[in-house]
Amino acid sequence: MSEEEECELVKRIEITVDPGQELLRLDRFLMDRVEKLSRNRLQTGIKAGAVTVNGKSVKPNYRVRPHDKVLLLIPRHPDAQSSLSPEDIPLDIIYEDEDVLVLNKQAGMVVHPGVGNHSGTLVNALLHHLGASDLPLKEGNRMDRPGIVHRIDKNTTGLMVIAKTDFSMTHLAKQFFDHTVEREYHALVWGSPDPEDGTIDINIGRHPRFRLEQHVFPEGDHGKHAITHYKVLRSYYYVSLVSCRLETGRTHQIRVHMKALGHPLFNDEKYGGDAIRKGTVYAKFKQFVNNCFDMLPGHALHAAVIGFDHPTTGERMRFEAPLPEALQDVIDKWEHYVKHNTRTK
C-alpha cells in the first residue's frame, strides 16, 4: 500500500471531438467512445463533476461540438472476480453518514487484498461493517476494493475516507485527482531537516533494480511528478517529528522523499531508517535505539489530518487523529533521552 496512491485508482480518458462531429448529447457520445462504461455510471460521473468539456463541468444533456476537449475521470475497478468474505474486524470509525465513512486505520492492517494478504484486510472489515449490497460496486466489478479511493501503507496509521455510494466514490476520486484533498502526515525522521520547512519536488518511480521499492529521479527524466511540503514540528537532536503535506500521492512518497532529503523515517526497513543514522557508536545508545525500534510495528508515519468536500452537501469536512500510542511513547522516550543527555545540549 502507498501513501495515497490515488492516481492509480483513477482512470483518465481524454478525447478531442472530431472536426466533422454532429451535435450529440455528451452521455451518448461517451457511450460510443468508452468501452465497459454503463450509461448510469457515466451520468453519475458527469453529475459528480468528473467529466469536463474544455476544462468546465457540464450537464449530461450537453451537446458535444467539433474540437471539444473532453476529460473523463473514473475510479478504476478491476474486472476479475473475487471471493472475499466479510470479517468481523474492529474498525476505529471517526465519522459516518449515508455517503462517506472516515476511519483511523491501525498499524499492521493492509487496505485491500494482494499477494500474501487474502484476508484480515480493511476491505474484509468494511464488507462486514457495511454489507456488500451497500458498497459502490456495480456490474460485476470485483469486491477487493469497495469504496477505496485512496490507500496508505500496511504499517502507516491514521485517517482514510471511504466512499459508500458510487456517486461519492466518483466525487472523492476527482478531488484526489485534482489535489484538493487536504492530507497531513506526521513522521518521526532521523536527524533534523535543514531548513526546518520546505518543499521536496522530485520525481518518484519504481526502483530500476529493486522492484518492490520506489526511487527518486532528480533529473525528472523518469518517474512521476511528486511534491511534498514538510515542516519540523519538534526536534530531539537525533530525530525530529515532521509534518508532511502531500500535494501529489505517489507510492511511498513521504518515505522516499524524506530519504532523498537525508532524513529517512525512523524504523523504516525498506528505506534505510531501521539503522542508526545519527548518534554515537556506544553500546548504550545502540540499545536505546533498538528498544525504540522494538516498540514500533513498522515505520513511524501517521496520517494525522484529512480534509475534503462532502460529495452531496458540499460542506468542507476536516478530521484529525492523534498519534498512535506506540509512536507517542517512542517520541516521549527520545524527549526524555535528550533532556538527560548533556552531550546534546
C-alpha positions as a Markdown table, in Angstrom:
| # | Residue | x | y | z |
|---|---|---|---|---|
| 1 | Met | 0.0 | 0.0 | 0.0 |
| 2 | Ser | 1.1 | 3.5 | -0.5 |
| 3 | Glu | 0.6 | 6.9 | 1.0 |
| 4 | Glu | -2.4 | 8.0 | -1.1 |
| 5 | Glu | -1.6 | 6.3 | -4.4 |
| 6 | Glu | -4.7 | 7.9 | -5.8 |
| 7 | Cys | -3.6 | 8.4 | -9.4 |
| 8 | Glu | -3.5 | 4.6 | -9.9 |
| 9 | Leu | -7.1 | 4.5 | -8.6 |
| 10 | Val | -8.4 | 6.9 | -11.2 |
| 11 | Lys | -8.6 | 6.3 | -14.9 |
| 12 | Arg | -8.1 | 9.4 | -17.0 |
| 13 | Ile | -9.6 | 9.4 | -20.5 |
| 14 | Glu | -9.0 | 12.4 | -22.9 |
| 15 | Ile | -11.0 | 12.8 | -26.1 |
| 16 | Thr | -10.8 | 15.5 | -28.7 |
| 17 | Val | -14.0 | 15.6 | -30.7 |
| 18 | Asp | -13.6 | 15.1 | -34.5 |
| 19 | Pro | -14.0 | 18.2 | -36.8 |
| 20 | Gly | -16.9 | 16.6 | -38.5 |
| 21 | Gln | -18.8 | 15.5 | -35.4 |
| 22 | Glu | -22.5 | 16.4 | -35.4 |
| 23 | Leu | -24.1 | 17.8 | -32.3 |
| 24 | Leu | -24.7 | 14.8 | -29.9 |
| 25 | Arg | -25.5 | 14.5 | -26.2 |
| 26 | Leu | -22.4 | 14.1 | -24.1 |
| 27 | Asp | -23.5 | 10.9 | -22.4 |
| 28 | Arg | -24.4 | 9.3 | -25.7 |
| 29 | Phe | -21.1 | 10.5 | -27.3 |
| 30 | Leu | -19.1 | 8.9 | -24.5 |
| 31 | Met | -21.1 | 5.7 | -24.5 |
| 32 | Asp | -19.9 | 5.2 | -28.1 |
| 33 | Arg | -16.3 | 6.0 | -27.3 |
| 34 | Val | -15.6 | 4.4 | -23.9 |
| 35 | Glu | -15.8 | 0.6 | -23.5 |
| 36 | Lys | -17.3 | -1.1 | -20.5 |
| 37 | Leu | -18.9 | 2.0 | -19.1 |
| 38 | Ser | -22.6 | 2.0 | -18.4 |
| 39 | Arg | -24.8 | 5.0 | -19.0 |
| 40 | Asn | -25.8 | 5.1 | -15.4 |
| 41 | Arg | -22.2 | 5.2 | -14.2 |
| 42 | Leu | -21.3 | 7.7 | -16.9 |
| 43 | Gln | -24.1 | 10.1 | -15.8 |
| 44 | Thr | -23.1 | 9.7 | -12.2 |
| 45 | Gly | -19.6 | 10.8 | -13.2 |
| 46 | Ile | -20.9 | 13.8 | -15.1 |
| 47 | Lys | -23.1 | 14.9 | -12.1 |
| 48 | Ala | -20.1 | 14.4 | -9.8 |
| 49 | Gly | -18.0 | 16.8 | -11.9 |
| 50 | Ala | -15.7 | 14.0 | -13.1 |
| 51 | Val | -16.4 | 14.8 | -16.7 |
| 52 | Thr | -15.4 | 18.2 | -18.1 |
| 53 | Val | -15.6 | 19.8 | -21.6 |
| 54 | Asn | -12.9 | 22.4 | -22.4 |
| 55 | Gly | -12.0 | 22.4 | -18.7 |
| 56 | Lys | -15.5 | 23.1 | -17.4 |
| 57 | Ser | -18.1 | 20.9 | -15.8 |
| 58 | Val | -21.2 | 20.3 | -17.9 |
| 59 | Lys | -24.6 | 18.6 | -17.7 |
| 60 | Pro | -25.4 | 15.2 | -19.2 |
| 61 | Asn | -27.5 | 16.8 | -21.9 |
| 62 | Tyr | -24.6 | 19.0 | -23.1 |
| 63 | Arg | -24.2 | 18.5 | -26.8 |
| 64 | Val | -20.6 | 18.0 | -27.9 |
| 65 | Arg | -19.2 | 20.1 | -30.7 |
| 66 | Pro | -16.3 | 19.7 | -33.1 |
| 67 | His | -12.9 | 20.2 | -31.5 |
| 68 | Asp | -14.3 | 20.0 | -27.9 |
| 69 | Lys | -11.8 | 18.6 | -25.5 |
| 70 | Val | -13.5 | 16.1 | -23.2 |
| 71 | Leu | -11.8 | 14.8 | -20.0 |
| 72 | Leu | -13.3 | 11.8 | -18.1 |
| 73 | Leu | -12.0 | 10.7 | -14.7 |
| 74 | Ile | -13.5 | 7.5 | -13.3 |
| 75 | Pro | -12.5 | 5.3 | -10.4 |
| 76 | Arg | -10.7 | 2.2 | -11.6 |
| 77 | His | -12.4 | -1.2 | -11.0 |
| 78 | Pro | -10.5 | -4.4 | -11.7 |
| 79 | Asp | -12.5 | -6.8 | -13.9 |
| 80 | Ala | -11.6 | -10.1 | -12.3 |
| 81 | Gln | -13.9 | -11.8 | -9.8 |
| 82 | Ser | -13.2 | -12.0 | -6.1 |
| 83 | Ser | -14.3 | -14.4 | -3.4 |
| 84 | Leu | -13.7 | -12.1 | -0.4 |
| 85 | Ser | -15.6 | -12.7 | 2.7 |
| 86 | Pro | -16.8 | -10.2 | 5.3 |
| 87 | Glu | -14.8 | -10.5 | 8.5 |
| 88 | Asp | -15.7 | -9.1 | 11.9 |
| 89 | Ile | -12.6 | -6.9 | 12.4 |
| 90 | Pro | -12.9 | -3.9 | 14.7 |
| 91 | Leu | -12.8 | -0.5 | 13.0 |
| 92 | Asp | -12.0 | 2.8 | 14.6 |
| 93 | Ile | -14.7 | 4.9 | 12.9 |
| 94 | Ile | -14.3 | 8.6 | 13.3 |
| 95 | Tyr | -17.3 | 9.7 | 11.3 |
| 96 | Glu | -20.0 | 8.0 | 9.2 |
| 97 | Asp | -23.1 | 9.1 | 7.2 |
| 98 | Glu | -25.0 | 7.7 | 4.2 |
| 99 | Asp | -22.3 | 8.8 | 1.8 |
| 100 | Val | -18.9 | 8.5 | 3.4 |
| 101 | Leu | -17.0 | 6.9 | 6.3 |
| 102 | Val | -13.9 | 8.2 | 7.9 |
| 103 | Leu | -11.7 | 5.8 | 9.9 |
| 104 | Asn | -8.5 | 5.7 | 11.8 |
| 105 | Lys | -6.5 | 2.8 | 10.4 |
| 106 | Gln | -4.3 | 0.8 | 12.8 |
| 107 | Ala | -0.8 | -0.3 | 12.1 |
| 108 | Gly | -0.4 | -3.8 | 10.5 |
| 109 | Met | -3.7 | -3.7 | 8.6 |
| 110 | Val | -3.5 | -4.0 | 4.8 |
| 111 | Val | -6.1 | -1.9 | 3.0 |
| 112 | His | -7.0 | -4.3 | 0.3 |
| 113 | Pro | -6.1 | -7.9 | -0.6 |
| 114 | Gly | -3.0 | -8.7 | -2.5 |
| 115 | Val | -0.3 | -11.4 | -2.7 |
| 116 | Gly | 0.0 | -12.9 | 0.7 |
| 117 | Asn | -2.9 | -10.9 | 2.1 |
| 118 | His | -6.1 | -12.6 | 1.2 |
| 119 | Ser | -7.9 | -11.9 | 4.5 |
| 120 | Gly | -7.7 | -9.7 | 7.5 |
| 121 | Thr | -7.7 | -6.5 | 5.3 |
| 122 | Leu | -9.6 | -3.3 | 5.7 |
| 123 | Val | -11.8 | -4.4 | 2.8 |
| 124 | Asn | -12.8 | -7.6 | 4.7 |
| 125 | Ala | -13.7 | -5.4 | 7.7 |
| 126 | Leu | -15.7 | -3.0 | 5.5 |
| 127 | Leu | -17.7 | -5.8 | 3.9 |
| 128 | His | -18.7 | -6.9 | 7.4 |
| 129 | His | -19.5 | -3.4 | 8.7 |
| 130 | Leu | -21.4 | -2.1 | 5.7 |
| 131 | Gly | -22.6 | -5.2 | 3.8 |
| 132 | Ala | -21.7 | -5.9 | 0.2 |
| 133 | Ser | -25.0 | -4.5 | -1.1 |
| 134 | Asp | -24.3 | -1.1 | 0.4 |
| 135 | Leu | -20.9 | -0.6 | -1.2 |
| 136 | Pro | -20.2 | 1.2 | -4.5 |
| 137 | Leu | -19.7 | -1.9 | -6.7 |
| 138 | Lys | -21.5 | -2.2 | -10.0 |
| 139 | Glu | -21.9 | -4.5 | -12.9 |
| 140 | Gly | -19.7 | -7.4 | -11.9 |
| 141 | Asn | -16.8 | -5.4 | -10.5 |
| 142 | Arg | -14.7 | -7.4 | -8.1 |
| 143 | Met | -15.1 | -6.8 | -4.4 |
| 144 | Asp | -11.5 | -6.4 | -3.5 |
| 145 | Arg | -11.6 | -2.6 | -3.3 |
| 146 | Pro | -15.1 | -1.5 | -2.3 |
| 147 | Gly | -15.3 | 2.2 | -1.6 |
| 148 | Ile | -11.5 | 2.6 | -1.6 |
| 149 | Val | -10.5 | 5.9 | -3.2 |
| 150 | His | -7.0 | 6.2 | -1.7 |
| 151 | Arg | -4.6 | 4.0 | 0.2 |
| 152 | Ile | -2.0 | 4.0 | 2.9 |
| 153 | Asp | 0.7 | 1.5 | 3.7 |
| 154 | Lys | 0.2 | -1.5 | 5.9 |
| 155 | Asn | 2.2 | 0.0 | 8.8 |
| 156 | Thr | 1.1 | 3.5 | 8.3 |
| 157 | Thr | -1.6 | 4.5 | 10.8 |
| 158 | Gly | -4.2 | 7.2 | 10.5 |
| 159 | Leu | -7.1 | 8.6 | 8.6 |
| 160 | Met | -8.8 | 7.3 | 5.5 |
| 161 | Val | -12.1 | 8.3 | 3.8 |
| 162 | Ile | -14.3 | 5.5 | 2.4 |
| 163 | Ala | -16.9 | 6.1 | -0.3 |
| 164 | Lys | -20.3 | 4.4 | 0.5 |
| 165 | Thr | -22.0 | 5.2 | -2.8 |
| 166 | Asp | -21.0 | 5.2 | -6.5 |
| 167 | Phe | -21.6 | 9.0 | -6.6 |
| 168 | Ser | -19.4 | 9.5 | -3.6 |
| 169 | Met | -16.6 | 7.4 | -5.0 |
| 170 | Thr | -16.6 | 9.3 | -8.2 |
| 171 | His | -16.8 | 12.7 | -6.5 |
| 172 | Leu | -14.0 | 11.8 | -4.0 |
| 173 | Ala | -11.8 | 10.3 | -6.7 |
| 174 | Lys | -11.9 | 13.6 | -8.6 |
| 175 | Gln | -11.0 | 15.5 | -5.5 |
| 176 | Phe | -7.9 | 13.3 | -5.0 |
| 177 | Phe | -7.0 | 13.7 | -8.7 |
| 178 | Asp | -7.4 | 17.5 | -8.5 |
| 179 | His | -5.2 | 17.6 | -5.3 |
| 180 | Thr | -8.0 | 19.4 | -3.4 |
| 181 | Val | -8.0 | 16.8 | -0.5 |
| 182 | Glu | -6.0 | 18.0 | 2.5 |
| 183 | Arg | -3.6 | 15.4 | 3.7 |
| 184 | Glu | -1.2 | 15.9 | 6.5 |
| 185 | Tyr | 1.1 | 13.2 | 7.9 |
| 186 | His | 3.3 | 13.2 | 11.0 |
| 187 | Ala | 6.6 | 11.4 | 10.6 |
| 188 | Leu | 9.4 | 10.7 | 13.0 |
| 189 | Val | 12.6 | 11.0 | 11.0 |
| 190 | Trp | 16.3 | 10.7 | 11.6 |
| 191 | Gly | 18.1 | 14.0 | 12.3 |
| 192 | Ser | 16.7 | 17.4 | 11.7 |
| 193 | Pro | 16.0 | 18.7 | 8.2 |
| 194 | Asp | 17.7 | 22.0 | 7.3 |
| 195 | Pro | 15.9 | 24.2 | 6.5 |
| 196 | Glu | 13.2 | 23.3 | 9.0 |
| 197 | Asp | 10.4 | 23.8 | 6.5 |
| 198 | Gly | 10.4 | 23.5 | 2.7 |
| 199 | Thr | 9.2 | 21.7 | -0.4 |
| 200 | Ile | 10.5 | 18.5 | -1.9 |
| 201 | Asp | 9.8 | 18.5 | -5.7 |
| 202 | Ile | 11.4 | 15.3 | -7.1 |
| 203 | Asn | 10.0 | 12.7 | -9.4 |
| 204 | Ile | 9.4 | 9.3 | -8.0 |
| 205 | Gly | 9.2 | 5.9 | -9.8 |
| 206 | Arg | 9.8 | 2.3 | -9.4 |
| 207 | His | 13.4 | 1.4 | -8.4 |
| 208 | Pro | 15.3 | 0.2 | -11.5 |
| 209 | Arg | 16.8 | -2.8 | -9.6 |
| 210 | Phe | 14.6 | -3.4 | -6.6 |
| 211 | Arg | 11.1 | -3.7 | -8.0 |
| 212 | Leu | 9.3 | -3.5 | -4.6 |
| 213 | Glu | 10.9 | -0.2 | -3.8 |
| 214 | Gln | 10.4 | 3.3 | -5.2 |
| 215 | His | 13.2 | 5.7 | -6.2 |
| 216 | Val | 13.8 | 9.4 | -6.8 |
| 217 | Phe | 14.7 | 10.8 | -10.2 |
| 218 | Pro | 16.0 | 14.3 | -9.6 |
| 219 | Glu | 16.6 | 15.0 | -13.3 |
| 220 | Gly | 12.9 | 14.5 | -14.0 |
| 221 | Asp | 13.5 | 12.1 | -16.9 |
| 222 | His | 11.9 | 9.2 | -15.2 |
| 223 | Gly | 9.1 | 8.6 | -12.7 |
| 224 | Lys | 6.1 | 10.8 | -11.9 |
| 225 | His | 5.9 | 14.3 | -10.6 |
| 226 | Ala | 5.8 | 14.3 | -6.8 |
| 227 | Ile | 5.6 | 17.2 | -4.3 |
| 228 | Thr | 5.8 | 17.0 | -0.5 |
| 229 | His | 5.7 | 20.1 | 1.8 |
| 230 | Tyr | 7.4 | 19.5 | 5.1 |
| 231 | Lys | 7.9 | 21.3 | 8.4 |
| 232 | Val | 9.7 | 20.3 | 11.6 |
| 233 | Leu | 7.3 | 20.3 | 14.5 |
| 234 | Arg | 9.8 | 19.3 | 17.2 |
| 235 | Ser | 13.4 | 18.4 | 17.1 |
| 236 | Tyr | 15.1 | 15.9 | 19.5 |
| 237 | Tyr | 18.6 | 16.3 | 18.0 |
| 238 | Tyr | 18.9 | 12.7 | 16.9 |
| 239 | Val | 15.3 | 12.5 | 15.5 |
| 240 | Ser | 12.6 | 15.0 | 14.6 |
| 241 | Leu | 8.8 | 15.0 | 14.4 |
| 242 | Val | 7.9 | 16.4 | 11.0 |
| 243 | Ser | 4.7 | 17.4 | 9.4 |
| 244 | Cys | 4.4 | 16.4 | 5.7 |
| 245 | Arg | 1.6 | 17.7 | 3.5 |
| 246 | Leu | 1.1 | 15.8 | 0.2 |
| 247 | Glu | 0.4 | 17.8 | -2.9 |
| 248 | Thr | 0.6 | 14.6 | -5.0 |
| 249 | Gly | 0.1 | 11.0 | -4.0 |
| 250 | Arg | 2.8 | 8.6 | -5.3 |
| 251 | Thr | 3.7 | 5.2 | -3.9 |
| 252 | His | 5.7 | 5.6 | -0.7 |
| 253 | Gln | 6.0 | 9.3 | -1.4 |
| 254 | Ile | 6.9 | 10.6 | 2.0 |
| 255 | Arg | 9.2 | 7.7 | 2.8 |
| 256 | Val | 11.1 | 8.2 | -0.4 |
| 257 | His | 11.2 | 11.9 | -0.3 |
| 258 | Met | 12.5 | 12.1 | 3.3 |
| 259 | Lys | 15.2 | 9.5 | 2.4 |
| 260 | Ala | 16.2 | 11.7 | -0.5 |
| 261 | Leu | 16.4 | 14.6 | 1.9 |
| 262 | Gly | 18.8 | 12.6 | 4.0 |
| 263 | His | 16.3 | 12.0 | 6.8 |
| 264 | Pro | 14.7 | 8.6 | 6.4 |
| 265 | Leu | 11.7 | 7.7 | 8.5 |
| 266 | Phe | 12.6 | 6.1 | 11.9 |
| 267 | Asn | 12.4 | 2.3 | 11.8 |
| 268 | Asp | 11.7 | 2.3 | 8.0 |
| 269 | Glu | 13.3 | -1.0 | 7.0 |
| 270 | Lys | 12.7 | -0.6 | 3.3 |
| 271 | Tyr | 14.3 | 2.9 | 3.0 |
| 272 | Gly | 17.2 | 2.7 | 5.5 |
| 273 | Gly | 15.6 | 4.1 | 8.6 |
| 274 | Asp | 16.0 | 0.9 | 10.6 |
| 275 | Ala | 19.7 | 1.6 | 11.4 |
| 276 | Ile | 21.3 | 4.4 | 13.4 |
| 277 | Arg | 21.6 | 7.4 | 11.1 |
| 278 | Lys | 22.6 | 9.9 | 13.7 |
| 279 | Gly | 24.2 | 9.5 | 17.1 |
| 280 | Thr | 27.1 | 7.7 | 18.9 |
| 281 | Val | 28.5 | 4.2 | 18.4 |
| 282 | Tyr | 28.3 | 3.4 | 22.1 |
| 283 | Ala | 26.5 | 0.2 | 23.1 |
| 284 | Lys | 24.2 | 2.1 | 25.5 |
| 285 | Phe | 22.9 | 4.3 | 22.7 |
| 286 | Lys | 22.5 | 1.4 | 20.3 |
| 287 | Gln | 20.5 | -0.4 | 22.9 |
| 288 | Phe | 18.3 | 2.6 | 23.4 |
| 289 | Val | 17.6 | 2.9 | 19.7 |
| 290 | Asn | 16.9 | -0.8 | 19.4 |
| 291 | Asn | 14.4 | -0.6 | 22.2 |
| 292 | Cys | 12.7 | 2.2 | 20.4 |
| 293 | Phe | 12.6 | 0.1 | 17.2 |
| 294 | Asp | 11.1 | -2.8 | 19.1 |
| 295 | Met | 8.2 | -0.5 | 20.3 |
| 296 | Leu | 7.1 | 0.2 | 16.8 |
| 297 | Pro | 5.3 | -2.2 | 14.4 |
| 298 | Gly | 7.0 | -0.5 | 11.5 |
| 299 | His | 8.0 | 2.9 | 10.1 |
| 300 | Ala | 7.0 | 5.9 | 12.1 |
| 301 | Leu | 4.3 | 7.5 | 9.9 |
| 302 | His | 0.8 | 8.6 | 10.8 |
| 303 | Ala | -2.0 | 10.2 | 8.6 |
| 304 | Ala | -2.9 | 12.9 | 11.1 |
| 305 | Val | -5.3 | 15.1 | 9.0 |
| 306 | Ile | -7.7 | 14.6 | 6.1 |
| 307 | Gly | -10.0 | 17.2 | 4.7 |
| 308 | Phe | -12.4 | 17.0 | 1.7 |
| 309 | Asp | -15.7 | 18.4 | 0.3 |
| 310 | His | -18.6 | 16.3 | 1.2 |
| 311 | Pro | -19.9 | 14.7 | -2.0 |
| 312 | Thr | -23.5 | 15.6 | -1.6 |
| 313 | Thr | -23.7 | 18.6 | 0.8 |
| 314 | Gly | -20.5 | 20.3 | -0.4 |
| 315 | Glu | -19.6 | 21.0 | 3.2 |
| 316 | Arg | -15.8 | 21.1 | 3.8 |
| 317 | Met | -15.0 | 18.2 | 6.2 |
| 318 | Arg | -11.8 | 18.1 | 8.2 |
| 319 | Phe | -10.7 | 15.3 | 10.6 |
| 320 | Glu | -7.7 | 14.9 | 12.9 |
| 321 | Ala | -6.3 | 11.8 | 14.6 |
| 322 | Pro | -3.7 | 11.9 | 17.4 |
| 323 | Leu | -0.5 | 9.9 | 17.2 |
| 324 | Pro | -0.9 | 6.2 | 18.0 |
| 325 | Glu | 0.2 | 5.2 | 21.5 |
| 326 | Ala | 3.3 | 3.3 | 20.3 |
| 327 | Leu | 4.6 | 6.2 | 18.3 |
| 328 | Gln | 3.9 | 8.7 | 21.1 |
| 329 | Asp | 5.7 | 6.5 | 23.6 |
| 330 | Val | 8.8 | 6.4 | 21.3 |
| 331 | Ile | 8.7 | 10.2 | 21.0 |
| 332 | Asp | 8.4 | 10.5 | 24.8 |
| 333 | Lys | 11.5 | 8.3 | 25.2 |
| 334 | Trp | 13.5 | 10.4 | 22.8 |
| 335 | Glu | 12.5 | 13.6 | 24.6 |
| 336 | His | 13.5 | 12.1 | 27.9 |
| 337 | Tyr | 16.8 | 10.8 | 26.5 |
| 338 | Val | 17.8 | 14.2 | 25.0 |
| 339 | Lys | 16.8 | 16.0 | 28.1 |
| 340 | His | 19.0 | 13.9 | 30.3 |
| 341 | Asn | 21.9 | 13.6 | 27.8 |
| 342 | Thr | 24.3 | 16.5 | 28.4 |
| 343 | Arg | 26.2 | 15.8 | 25.2 |
| 344 | Thr | 23.3 | 17.1 | 23.1 |
| 345 | Lys | 23.0 | 20.4 | 25.0 |
